[in-house]
Amino acid sequence: MSDNFTETTSTSWFTRLSRSFGGIFIGLLLVLVSLVGLFINEGRAVKTARALAEGAGIVTSIDASAIDPARDGRLVHVSGAISPIGTPADPEFSISVPGALRLERQVEMYQWKETSSSETRNKVGGGTETVTTYRYEKTWSPSRIDSGAFRQPAGHENPNMAIAGSQHLADGAELGAFRLTQSQISSLGETRPVQPDAKSRTRLAAATGKLAAAQSGDALYSGDPANPGIGDLRVSWKAAFASEISIVGKQTGNGLTAYKTSNGRELLMIRNGNVGADTMFEDAQAGNATLTWVLRVAGLVALFAGFSMMLSILGVIGDVIPMIGRLVRSGTGLVAMFLTAILGPLAIALGWVAYRPLVALAILAIGLAIAWIVTRMARNRQPLDAAVKA
């Protein structure tokens, strides 16, 4: 059976028109959500920045070797060597790694994957003809791809996975006299591959119903590593180790928890390595600024998409004559861009007024000053033009 499948579909002008009406409401909803999101993002950025500034001003670096009860409830910074409590183990495959913070089992299945590409052509009368090519290729994937949703599932069936990936943590860790929880160490450390043994190969074979499992490099295979078949599994393990870590949080007994600032934000930062408190707060401020801009750009893109959906009906109407439809669609794209350029920054500016009033007033004053200067220059130019003409 061919691994390529081509399908041609036609859509009438009336069908496209009815879909465009639905796009108006979806686009309007997207516009409203984008504007609210842009406004809220400014508040989030300001509150986070203020919380970090507050934390940087009151944090105290302490020695991890002893706990001072007088600092209980205060924001502290602790750095030092970390020691796992217990040993992370994967009992299903009889693998354990002493000294590790985390043991990860990664499972991939060799299976079918569908990709598609489409080419749409407008027809006289407003209808469209779309040619879609579906391609099927075999690939390793960490989760089962639903072959039932394929356009051509026959001959491309993916079986269920007999084994799933998993994560196994140490019971916690000790940072000097302090004890860290499993959730606090769940993302720490640098990972290294773990070599499976003969017992692991036997258990993989039993779990998949095969006579034997093969090993290639750091991974086990339920089939032939050089010539895998659909449904074959590839299983590997990684363990995370850390020698030193740094943490900023509230001292709570012999533990460290999130510290609540005066504006309600919580501070709990954990890093690999020996990192100073100043650096941790500076990096957090930089991360907050980056996130703010990422969300601004995402909000503006969503806003543009919303306006484009609302105006798309005009392009569909113009598609009765394809050339006119293309011209109309170009115009609506410019209109959507113009509306985004006006309303997007306005939503951000309103956020500044609500959360940064002094900065907003300063920017407004500068804007008014520039407008006044431009107006004065225009007025002064009129007598000069009259004199030149005379």
C-alpha positions in Angstrom: 0.0 0.0 0.0 1.3 3.4 -0.9 2.4 5.7 2.0 1.1 8.7 0.1 -2.6 9.6 -0.3 -4.0 12.5 -2.2 -7.5 13.9 -1.8 -9.3 16.6 -3.7 -12.2 18.5 -2.1 -14.4 21.4 -3.2 -16.1 24.0 -1.1 -19.0 26.1 -2.4 -19.1 29.8 -2.0 -22.2 29.6 0.2 -20.4 27.1 2.5 -17.4 29.4 2.8 -19.7 32.4 3.5 -21.5 30.6 6.3 -18.2 29.6 7.9 -17.1 33.2 7.7 -20.0 34.3 9.8 -18.9 31.9 12.5 -15.4 33.3 12.1 -16.7 36.8 13.0 -17.8 35.6 16.4 -14.7 33.5 17.1 -12.6 36.5 15.9 -14.4 38.9 18.2 -13.9 36.5 21.2 -10.2 36.2 20.3 -9.9 40.0 20.2 -11.5 40.5 23.6 -9.4 37.8 25.2 -6.2 39.3 23.6 -7.0 42.8 24.9 -7.8 41.5 28.4 -4.6 39.3 28.3 -2.4 42.3 27.3 -3.9 44.4 30.1 -3.4 41.6 32.7 0.1 40.8 31.6 1.2 44.4 32.5 -0.2 43.9 36.0 1.5 40.5 36.3 4.9 41.9 35.2 4.7 44.9 37.7 3.6 42.7 40.6 6.3 40.2 39.9 9.0 42.8 39.5 8.0 44.5 42.8 7.9 41.2 44.6 11.4 40.4 43.4 12.7 43.8 44.3 11.2 43.4 47.8 12.8 40.0 48.2 16.2 41.2 47.0 16.1 43.9 49.7 15.3 41.6 52.6 17.0 38.3 51.8 19.8 37.1 54.0 22.4 34.5 53.0 22.9 32.0 55.8 25.1 29.0 56.5 23.5 25.7 55.6 25.3 23.7 58.3 23.1 25.0 61.2 19.5 26.2 61.6 19.0 29.5 63.4 15.5 29.5 64.9 15.6 33.3 65.1 15.3 33.4 61.2 12.2 31.2 61.1 9.7 32.8 58.8 12.2 35.0 57.1 13.5 35.0 53.5 16.8 33.3 53.3 19.4 32.3 50.7 21.1 28.9 51.2 23.9 27.3 49.1 25.8 24.2 49.6 26.3 20.5 48.9 23.2 18.4 48.4 22.7 14.8 49.5 19.8 12.6 48.3 17.7 10.8 50.9 17.1 7.3 49.8 17.7 5.8 46.3 15.5 6.4 43.3 14.5 3.0 41.7 12.5 1.6 38.9 11.2 -1.6 40.4 9.5 -2.8 37.2 12.9 -3.2 35.6 15.0 -3.7 38.8 17.1 -0.6 38.2 18.3 1.7 41.0 20.9 4.5 41.1 22.4 5.3 44.5 23.4 9.0 44.9 20.9 10.2 42.2 18.1 12.7 42.8 15.9 11.3 40.0 15.6 8.3 37.7 13.8 8.7 34.5 12.5 5.9 32.3 12.0 7.0 28.7 9.9 4.8 26.4 9.4 5.3 22.7 7.4 3.2 20.2 8.1 2.8 16.5 4.9 3.8 14.8 3.2 5.5 11.9 3.0 9.3 11.8 0.8 11.3 9.4 1.7 14.6 7.9 -0.2 16.6 5.4 0.1 19.5 3.0 -2.6 21.3 1.2 -2.9 23.6 -1.8 -6.1 25.6 -2.3 -7.2 27.3 -5.6 -10.0 29.8 -5.9 -12.5 29.2 -8.6 -14.8 31.7 -10.4 -18.0 32.0 -8.5 -16.3 32.0 -5.0 -15.8 28.3 -4.5 -12.5 26.7 -3.7 -10.7 23.5 -4.7 -8.3 22.0 -2.2 -5.7 19.3 -3.0 -4.4 17.6 0.2 -1.6 15.1 0.2 -1.2 12.9 3.3 2.1 11.2 3.9 2.8 8.3 6.2 6.2 7.6 7.7 7.6 5.5 10.5 9.1 7.2 13.5 10.0 6.8 17.1 7.6 8.6 19.4 7.4 8.8 23.3 3.6 8.6 23.1 1.1 6.6 21.0 -0.1 8.5 17.9 -3.8 7.9 17.4 -3.9 6.2 14.0 -7.7 6.1 14.2 -7.6 9.8 13.4 -5.5 9.3 10.3 -7.2 10.2 7.0 -6.2 6.7 5.7 -5.9 4.5 8.8 -6.0 1.2 6.9 -2.5 -0.2 6.8 -1.2 2.4 9.2 -2.5 1.1 12.6 -0.5 1.8 15.7 -0.8 -0.7 18.6 -1.1 0.3 22.2 2.1 0.8 24.2 2.8 -2.0 26.6 5.1 0.1 28.8 4.9 3.8 29.6 7.6 6.3 30.7 8.0 7.1 34.3 9.9 9.2 36.8 11.2 8.0 40.2 12.5 10.5 42.8 14.6 10.1 45.9 12.6 10.6 49.1 14.0 14.1 49.4 17.4 15.6 49.9 19.5 17.3 52.6 21.1 20.7 52.1 23.3 20.9 55.2 20.8 21.0 58.1 17.9 21.7 55.8 15.7 19.1 54.2 14.2 19.5 50.8 11.0 17.8 49.5 10.6 15.6 46.5 8.8 18.4 44.5 11.8 20.8 45.2 14.3 18.3 43.8 12.2 17.1 40.9 13.9 19.3 38.3 17.4 19.6 39.8 20.6 18.0 38.6 22.2 17.1 35.3 21.2 13.8 33.7 23.5 10.9 32.7 22.5 7.7 30.9 22.1 4.6 32.9 23.2 1.3 31.5 20.5 -1.5 31.8 21.5 -5.0 32.8 20.5 -8.6 31.8 17.6 -8.6 34.3 16.2 -5.4 32.7 16.3 -7.1 29.3 14.5 -10.1 30.6 11.8 -8.0 32.1 11.3 -6.0 28.9 10.9 -9.2 26.9 8.3 -10.5 29.4 6.4 -7.2 29.4 6.2 -7.1 25.6 5.6 -10.9 25.1 8.9 -11.3 23.2 11.4 -14.2 23.6 14.2 -11.8 24.2 15.1 -8.1 24.2 18.2 -6.6 22.5 20.5 -3.8 23.7 22.1 -1.2 21.6 24.1 1.5 23.3 22.2 2.7 26.4 18.8 1.5 25.2 16.9 -1.7 25.2 14.8 -2.8 22.2 11.9 -5.2 22.1 12.7 -5.9 18.5 15.7 -5.6 16.2 17.5 -2.3 16.8 18.8 -2.2 13.2 15.4 -3.1 11.6 12.6 -2.0 13.9 9.0 -2.9 13.2 5.7 -1.1 14.0 5.0 -1.6 17.7 8.6 -2.1 18.8 9.7 -0.3 22.0 12.9 1.5 22.8 13.5 1.9 26.5 16.3 3.9 28.1 17.0 5.4 31.5 18.6 8.6 32.7 19.6 9.6 36.3 20.0 13.2 37.6 22.9 14.1 39.9 23.7 17.4 41.6 26.7 18.3 43.8 25.6 21.8 44.9 22.4 23.8 44.7 21.2 27.3 45.8 17.8 28.1 47.1 15.9 31.3 48.1 12.8 30.7 50.3 11.2 31.1 53.7 12.9 29.3 56.5 10.2 27.0 58.0 11.7 24.8 60.7 14.3 22.6 58.9 12.7 23.2 55.5 12.4 26.0 53.0 9.0 27.0 51.6 7.6 29.8 49.4 7.8 33.3 51.0 4.8 35.5 50.5 5.7 39.2 49.7 3.6 42.2 50.7 1.7 42.1 47.4 0.8 38.4 47.7 3.4 37.0 45.3 5.3 33.9 46.4 9.1 33.6 46.1 10.8 30.2 46.0 13.8 29.9 43.7 16.0 26.8 43.3 19.1 26.6 41.1 21.8 24.1 40.3 25.2 25.1 41.5 26.5 27.7 43.9 24.7 30.9 42.9 24.6 34.1 44.9 21.4 35.7 46.0 22.0 38.9 44.0 22.5 36.8 40.8 19.4 34.7 41.5 17.2 37.8 41.8 18.8 39.6 38.8 18.2 36.5 36.7 14.6 36.3 37.9 14.0 40.0 37.0 15.5 39.3 33.5 13.3 36.3 33.1 10.2 38.3 34.1 11.1 41.0 31.5 11.5 38.3 28.8 8.2 36.6 29.7 6.5 40.0 29.6 7.7 40.7 26.0 6.9 37.1 24.9 3.3 37.5 26.2 3.0 41.0 24.6 4.0 39.6 21.2 1.7 36.6 21.6 -1.1 38.9 22.6 -0.6 41.1 19.5 -0.4 38.1 17.2 -3.6 36.8 18.6 -5.2 40.2 18.3 -4.2 40.4 14.6 -5.6 36.9 14.0 -8.8 37.9 15.7 -9.3 41.0 13.5 -8.3 38.9 10.4 -11.0 36.4 11.2 -13.6 39.1 11.7 -12.8 40.7 8.3 -12.3 37.4 6.4 -15.9 37.5 5.2 -15.1 40.4 3.0 -12.5 38.4 1.2 -14.9 35.5 0.7 -17.5 37.9 -0.8 -14.8 39.3 -3.1 -13.8 35.7 -4.2 -16.7 35.6 -6.5 -14.1 37.0 -8.9 -10.7 35.6 -7.6 -8.7 38.7 -8.5 -11.0 40.9 -6.6 -10.9 38.5 -3.6 -7.1 38.7 -3.5 -7.2 42.5 -3.5 -9.9 42.6 -0.8 -7.9 40.2 1.3 -4.8 42.3 1.0 -6.8 45.3 2.1 -8.4 43.5 5.1 -4.9 42.4 6.2 -3.8 46.0 6.3 -6.9 47.0 8.2 -6.3 44.2 10.7 -2.7 45.3 11.1 -3.8 48.9 11.6 -6.4 48.0 14.3 -3.8 45.8 16.0 -1.3 48.6 16.0 -3.9 50.9 17.6 -5.7 48.8 20.1 -2.8 46.5 21.2 -0.6 49.3 22.5 -3.7 51.0 23.9 -4.5 47.9 26.1 -0.8 47.9 27.2 -1.0 51.6 28.0 -4.1 51.1 30.0 -2.2 48.5 32.0 0.5 51.0 32.6 -2.0 53.6 33.8 -3.5 51.0 36.2 -0.2 49.6 37.5 2.4 52.2 36.7 0.6 55.5 36.8 3.7 57.7 37.3 5.5 56.1 34.3 2.3 56.3 32.2 1.8 60.0 33.1 5.4 60.7 32.1 5.0 58.9 28.8 1.7 60.7 28.2 3.3 64.1 28.9 6.1 63.3 26.5 3.6 62.3 23.8 1.6 65.5 24.4 4.8 67.6 24.2 5.8 66.0 20.9 2.3 66.6 19.5 2.4 70.2 20.6 5.9 70.7 19.0 4.7 69.1 15.7 1.6 71.3 15.7 3.6 74.5 16.4 6.1 73.6 13.6 3.2 73.1 11.2 1.6 76.4 12.1 5.0 78.3 11.8 5.5 76.8 8.4 2.3 78.2 6.9 3.5 81.9 6.9 6.8 80.8 5.4 5.1 79.0 2.6 2.9 82.0 2.0 5.9 84.3 1.8 7.7 82.0 -0.6 4.7 82.0 -2.9 4.4 85.8 -2.8 
